[in-house]
Amino acid sequence: MLRGTVAFLVLVMFAVLGAGLRDALVRRGLRAPAMEGISFLAVGLALGSRGLGLFPEDMLAGLRVVVLFGLAWIGLVFGVQVELRIIGRLARWHRWIGLATPVALGIPVAAGALILGLSPALALGLAAVAMASSPSSLEGLARGRQPRDRGALRLLKLVMAFAGIPAVTFFAAATALGSPLAVGEGGSVPEWHLALFIVAIGVLVGYAMVVLVRGVREHIRLLTLACGTMCLVTGASAVLGLNALPAAACAGAVLVNRCVFPHRMLRVAHSLERPMLVALLVLVGASWGGASFSWAAFGLMTVVRAAAAAAAGEMLGRVAQVHGPRVGTTGLGLGLLPQGELALGLLVAIVSFFADAGGILEGVVAAIVVNNAVGQWWMRRRLFVGSEEGSEA
């Protein structure tokens, strides 16, 4: 069994190899975007103490710094995609429907979690995961296929593009409620103060990055500055008992909207995105200790979320009839079921942040598999004409 630095180096090796293998398969046209993240979790499980025993059971705690930095980087990658200039060009009803629809998926999940006795912080965390829908499945199926209803296709893409904003916002509220410094269980800081600290850290670090990268063009220097600032976000958040993902997302949003040449930082952020996510998923999979399966989380993320998605789809169809071209596709909300990288990143953040998240990982991963299967089946039948033999979902 590997320990310490050797285990870390092996993890880095698997992260780099996994990211490289994924890129090679994409170049050959072989993709399974809905299942890539799940497969890396399975690799970690096979390498961990429940499989080959290559990694120790306490690896998640031993490499906590890697987890915190990786989550901060995922937050940065999401943040640099929030360009207010592009959002401002959209019609007003596009903006509010794009933000309201994911919330309609998350609120019933949070309410159900509270009814089942989960803590308010964990309920908000599950709601954040429920809001995250993945456009990768839709984009993968769209290749080589003729759409039946272009209006429905554009509407789903719009909602999926906006889904991350309320998801990260709800997760920020969850971390503020779940912080050990929060008032309620021995804490002394009001939750809304902690929420303000998250925004303040993100804004300060974001503007610091704007100043630091000014005039810098070399990729390696930009990457070094980005890594250093994400370390700062990680440390500042950890001191306050917060998760770094929301603050890093805020910093990324400030950077991309205030930087003179934002495309440079976009390339820098995406250069480490895949290795970081692969490392986190392998690490979480290797640290799985056989916790009991959470049927509550599975039911909330499948049955409750699917019902909420169906209702949200009806709302989308009615709004489209008033403001835009008529959408003739029925059951539109089922197209929002597939989940991808952001949902998995938030799930890793929940597992690493909340002490009472036993069984949540297993339940939510199983739910993501079911949601992706049902969502892609509906997309093939309702959104596209015919099917392409051998195409990957």
C-alpha positions in Angstrom: 0.0 0.0 0.0 1.4 3.3 -1.0 1.8 6.2 1.4 2.4 9.9 1.5 4.3 11.4 -1.4 4.4 8.2 -3.4 0.6 7.9 -3.3 0.3 11.5 -4.4 2.6 11.0 -7.3 0.7 7.9 -8.4 -2.5 9.9 -8.2 -1.0 12.6 -10.4 0.1 10.0 -12.8 -3.4 8.5 -13.1 -4.9 12.1 -13.4 -2.6 12.9 -16.3 -3.0 9.5 -18.0 -6.8 9.7 -17.6 -7.0 13.2 -19.0 -4.8 12.2 -22.0 -6.8 9.1 -22.7 -10.0 11.0 -22.7 -8.6 13.6 -25.2 -7.3 10.8 -27.4 -10.7 9.1 -27.4 -12.4 12.4 -28.2 -10.1 12.9 -31.2 -11.1 9.5 -32.5 -14.8 10.3 -32.1 -15.3 8.0 -29.1 -17.1 9.9 -26.4 -19.3 9.0 -23.4 -19.6 12.4 -21.7 -22.3 11.4 -19.3 -20.3 8.4 -18.0 -16.7 9.7 -18.0 -16.8 11.0 -14.5 -18.4 7.9 -13.1 -15.8 5.8 -14.8 -13.0 7.6 -13.0 -14.8 7.1 -9.7 -14.8 3.4 -10.6 -11.1 3.4 -11.3 -10.4 5.0 -7.9 -12.6 2.3 -6.3 -10.7 -0.4 -8.1 -7.3 1.0 -6.9 -8.4 1.7 -3.4 -8.6 -0.4 -0.3 -11.8 -2.1 -1.5 -10.0 -3.2 -4.7 -6.3 -3.6 -5.3 -5.3 -1.8 -2.1 -3.0 0.5 -3.9 -4.1 3.6 -1.9 -4.9 3.8 1.9 -8.4 4.2 3.2 -7.6 7.6 4.7 -6.2 9.0 1.5 -9.0 11.6 1.2 -8.0 13.1 4.6 -4.2 12.7 3.9 -4.4 14.5 0.6 -7.0 17.1 1.8 -4.9 19.9 0.4 -5.2 18.4 -3.1 -8.9 18.1 -2.7 -9.3 21.7 -1.6 -7.1 23.1 -4.4 -8.8 20.9 -7.0 -12.3 22.1 -5.9 -11.0 25.7 -6.1 -9.8 25.1 -9.6 -13.1 23.6 -10.7 -14.8 26.8 -9.3 -12.3 28.9 -11.3 -13.1 27.0 -14.5 -16.8 27.6 -13.9 -16.4 31.2 -13.0 -14.4 32.2 -16.1 -17.4 31.0 -18.2 -19.7 33.5 -16.7 -19.4 36.4 -19.1 -21.8 39.2 -18.3 -21.3 40.7 -21.8 -22.8 37.6 -23.4 -25.6 37.3 -20.8 -26.5 40.9 -21.2 -27.2 40.4 -25.0 -29.9 37.8 -24.2 -33.5 38.7 -24.1 -34.8 39.4 -20.6 -37.1 36.3 -20.5 -34.1 34.2 -21.6 -32.2 35.3 -18.5 -35.0 34.8 -16.0 -36.1 31.4 -17.4 -32.5 30.2 -17.5 -32.1 31.0 -13.8 -35.5 30.0 -12.6 -35.7 26.6 -14.2 -32.7 25.0 -12.4 -34.0 26.5 -9.1 -37.3 24.7 -9.8 -35.4 21.4 -9.9 -33.5 22.1 -6.7 -36.1 23.5 -4.4 -38.2 20.2 -4.2 -35.0 18.2 -3.6 -34.1 20.5 -0.7 -37.6 20.4 0.7 -37.6 16.6 0.5 -34.2 16.4 2.2 -35.5 18.5 5.1 -38.6 16.3 5.5 -36.4 13.2 5.6 -34.4 14.7 8.4 -31.2 15.8 6.7 -29.5 19.0 7.9 -30.4 22.3 6.2 -26.8 22.7 4.9 -26.7 19.2 3.4 -30.2 19.8 1.9 -29.0 22.9 0.2 -25.9 21.0 -1.0 -28.1 18.3 -2.6 -30.3 21.0 -4.1 -27.2 22.5 -5.8 -26.3 19.1 -7.3 -29.9 18.7 -8.5 -29.7 22.0 -10.3 -26.6 21.1 -12.3 -27.6 19.8 -15.8 -25.0 18.8 -18.3 -25.1 20.1 -21.9 -22.4 17.6 -22.9 -24.9 14.8 -23.5 -27.1 17.0 -25.6 -24.1 18.2 -27.7 -22.8 14.7 -28.1 -26.1 13.4 -29.4 -26.5 16.4 -31.7 -23.5 15.4 -33.8 -24.6 13.7 -36.9 -28.3 13.9 -36.1 -31.1 16.0 -37.5 -33.1 17.8 -34.8 -36.9 17.4 -34.7 -37.6 20.6 -32.8 -34.9 23.3 -33.0 -36.8 25.5 -30.6 -36.8 22.8 -27.9 -33.1 22.1 -28.5 -32.2 25.8 -28.1 -34.3 26.1 -25.0 -32.7 23.2 -23.3 -29.2 24.5 -24.2 -30.1 27.9 -22.7 -31.3 26.4 -19.4 -28.2 24.1 -19.1 -25.9 27.0 -19.8 -27.4 29.0 -16.9 -27.8 26.0 -14.5 -24.4 26.4 -12.9 -25.1 29.9 -11.6 -27.9 29.0 -9.1 -26.2 25.7 -8.4 -22.9 27.3 -7.2 -25.0 30.0 -5.4 -26.9 27.4 -3.4 -23.7 25.5 -2.6 -22.2 28.7 -1.3 -25.2 29.0 1.1 -24.7 25.4 2.1 -21.1 25.9 3.0 -22.0 29.0 5.0 -24.6 27.1 7.0 -22.3 24.1 7.4 -19.2 26.0 8.5 -18.0 25.2 12.1 -17.9 28.9 12.7 -21.6 29.4 11.9 -24.0 30.2 14.8 -25.8 27.1 16.0 -23.4 24.5 17.1 -20.7 26.3 19.1 -20.1 28.8 16.3 -20.1 32.5 16.7 -20.3 34.0 13.2 -23.7 34.6 11.6 -24.3 32.6 8.4 -24.9 35.7 6.3 -21.5 37.1 7.4 -19.9 33.9 6.1 -21.8 34.2 2.8 -20.5 37.8 2.5 -16.9 36.5 3.2 -17.3 34.1 0.3 -18.2 36.9 -2.1 -15.5 39.2 -0.6 -12.7 36.6 -1.0 -13.8 36.0 -4.6 -14.0 39.7 -5.5 -10.7 40.6 -3.9 -8.8 37.7 -5.4 -10.5 38.2 -8.7 -9.3 41.9 -8.9 -5.9 40.9 -7.7 -5.7 38.5 -10.6 -6.8 41.2 -13.0 -3.9 43.3 -11.8 -1.3 40.5 -11.7 -2.0 39.2 -15.2 -1.9 42.6 -16.8 0.8 42.6 -19.5 1.6 38.9 -18.9 1.4 36.7 -22.1 3.4 33.6 -21.3 1.2 30.6 -20.5 3.5 29.2 -17.8 3.5 32.6 -16.0 -0.2 32.9 -16.2 -0.6 29.3 -14.9 1.7 30.1 -12.0 -0.3 33.2 -11.1 -3.6 31.3 -11.3 -2.3 28.5 -9.1 -1.0 30.9 -6.5 -4.2 32.8 -6.3 -6.2 29.6 -6.1 -4.0 28.6 -3.2 -4.9 31.9 -1.6 -8.6 31.3 -2.1 -8.2 27.8 -0.7 -6.4 28.9 2.4 -8.7 31.9 3.1 -11.8 29.7 2.8 -10.4 26.9 5.0 -9.6 29.3 7.8 -13.3 30.3 7.8 -14.4 26.6 7.6 -15.8 27.2 4.1 -15.4 25.3 0.8 -13.3 27.1 -1.7 -15.4 26.3 -4.8 -17.9 29.2 -4.6 -15.2 31.8 -3.8 -13.0 30.6 -6.6 -16.0 30.8 -9.0 -16.7 34.4 -7.9 -13.0 35.2 -8.5 -13.1 33.6 -12.0 -16.3 35.6 -12.9 -14.5 38.9 -11.8 -11.4 37.9 -13.8 -13.2 37.1 -17.1 -15.4 40.2 -17.0 -12.7 42.7 -15.9 -9.6 41.3 -17.6 -8.4 43.0 -20.9 -7.6 39.7 -22.7 -9.8 37.1 -20.9 -9.3 34.4 -23.6 -5.7 33.9 -22.2 -7.0 33.0 -18.8 -9.7 30.8 -20.3 -7.0 28.7 -21.9 -5.1 28.6 -18.6 -8.1 27.6 -16.6 -9.1 24.8 -19.0 -5.5 23.5 -19.2 -5.7 21.9 -15.7 -9.5 21.3 -15.6 -9.5 17.7 -16.8 -6.5 16.5 -14.7 -7.9 18.1 -11.6 -11.3 16.6 -12.0 -9.8 13.2 -12.8 -7.6 13.4 -9.7 -10.5 14.3 -7.4 -12.7 11.5 -8.7 -10.0 8.9 -8.5 -9.2 10.1 -5.0 -12.8 10.0 -3.8 -13.3 6.6 -5.4 -10.2 5.2 -3.7 -11.3 6.6 -0.3 -14.7 4.9 -0.4 -15.0 2.9 2.8 -18.2 1.0 2.1 -20.6 3.5 3.6 -24.2 2.6 3.6 -26.1 3.4 0.4 -28.3 6.5 1.0 -31.7 5.5 -0.5 -33.0 9.0 0.6 -30.4 10.7 -1.6 -31.1 8.3 -4.5 -34.9 8.9 -4.3 -34.5 12.6 -4.1 -32.1 12.8 -7.0 -34.2 10.5 -9.2 -37.9 10.5 -8.4 -38.2 14.0 -6.9 -35.9 15.6 -9.4 -37.6 13.9 -12.3 -41.0 15.1 -11.2 -39.7 18.6 -10.7 -38.0 18.5 -14.1 -41.3 17.4 -15.7 -43.1 20.4 -14.1 -40.3 22.8 -15.1 -40.6 21.5 -18.7 -44.3 22.4 -18.8 -43.4 25.9 -17.6 -40.7 26.2 -20.3 -43.2 25.2 -23.0 -45.7 27.7 -21.9 -43.2 30.5 -21.6 -41.9 29.7 -25.1 -45.4 29.9 -26.5 -45.7 33.5 -25.2 -42.2 34.9 -26.0 -40.8 32.8 -28.7 -41.4 30.1 -31.3 -43.8 27.3 -30.3 -42.2 24.2 -28.8 -44.0 21.1 -29.9 -42.0 18.6 -27.9 -43.7 17.0 -25.0 -42.0 16.2 -21.7 -39.4 18.9 -22.3 -38.1 18.8 -18.7 -36.8 15.2 -19.1 -34.0 16.7 -21.3 -32.7 18.4 -18.2 -32.1 15.1 -16.4 -28.5 14.3 -17.6 -25.8 15.5 -15.2 -22.0 15.8 -15.8 -18.9 17.4 -14.5 -20.3 20.2 -12.4 -22.6 17.9 -10.6 -19.8 15.5 -9.9 -17.6 18.4 -8.7 -20.3 19.6 -6.3 -20.8 16.0 -5.1 -17.0 15.7 -4.3 -17.3 19.0 -2.5 -20.2 17.7 -0.4 -18.4 14.5 0.5 -15.3 16.3 1.5 -17.0 19.1 3.4 -20.0 17.6 5.3 -19.2 15.1 8.1 -22.8 13.7 7.9 -22.6 12.8 4.2 -22.3 9.0 4.7 -23.9 7.1 1.9 -24.5 10.3 -0.1 -21.7 9.6 -2.6 -23.1 6.1 -3.5 -26.7 7.3 -3.7 -26.1 10.3 -5.8 -23.7 8.5 -8.2 -26.3 5.8 -8.8 -28.9 8.6 -9.3 -26.6 10.3 -11.9 -26.3 7.1 -13.8 -30.1 6.6 -13.9 -30.7 10.3 -14.8 -28.2 10.1 -17.7 -29.7 6.9 -19.0 -33.3 8.2 -18.9 -32.4 11.7 -20.2 -30.5 10.4 -23.1 -33.1 7.8 -24.0 -35.7 10.7 -24.1 -33.4 12.9 -26.2 -32.9 10.2 -28.8 -36.6 9.6 -29.1 -37.9 13.2 -28.9 -35.2 15.6 -30.0 -33.6 14.0 -33.0 -34.7 12.2 -36.2 -33.3 8.7 -36.4 -30.1 7.6 -34.7 -26.5 7.2 -35.7 -25.3 3.6 -35.4 -22.6 3.2 -32.8 -22.7 6.8 -31.5 -21.8 7.3 -27.9 -24.1 9.2 -25.5 
